[in-house]
Amino acid sequence: MPMTDGQQRHEWSTRFARAVAEEIRGGVATGALTWAEADQLLARLRTVVEQALEPLPVG
């Protein structure tokens, strides 16, 4: 049964979120990031992703 575009986007976004979370946890575990820095990084990343997903104005 073929996947719909919505399913593919959902699966991609789930894998992306898991990869980002793993990298951030790894950064905290190695001392490269504090939890406060990780929270700030996630907030900034969320803003970038939301801007990337906003539809472009037509016209």
Residue pairs with C-beta under 8 A, 6 or more apart in sequence:
3 11
20 42
20 45
24 33
24 38
24 41
24 42
27 33
27 38
28 34
28 35
28 38
33 41
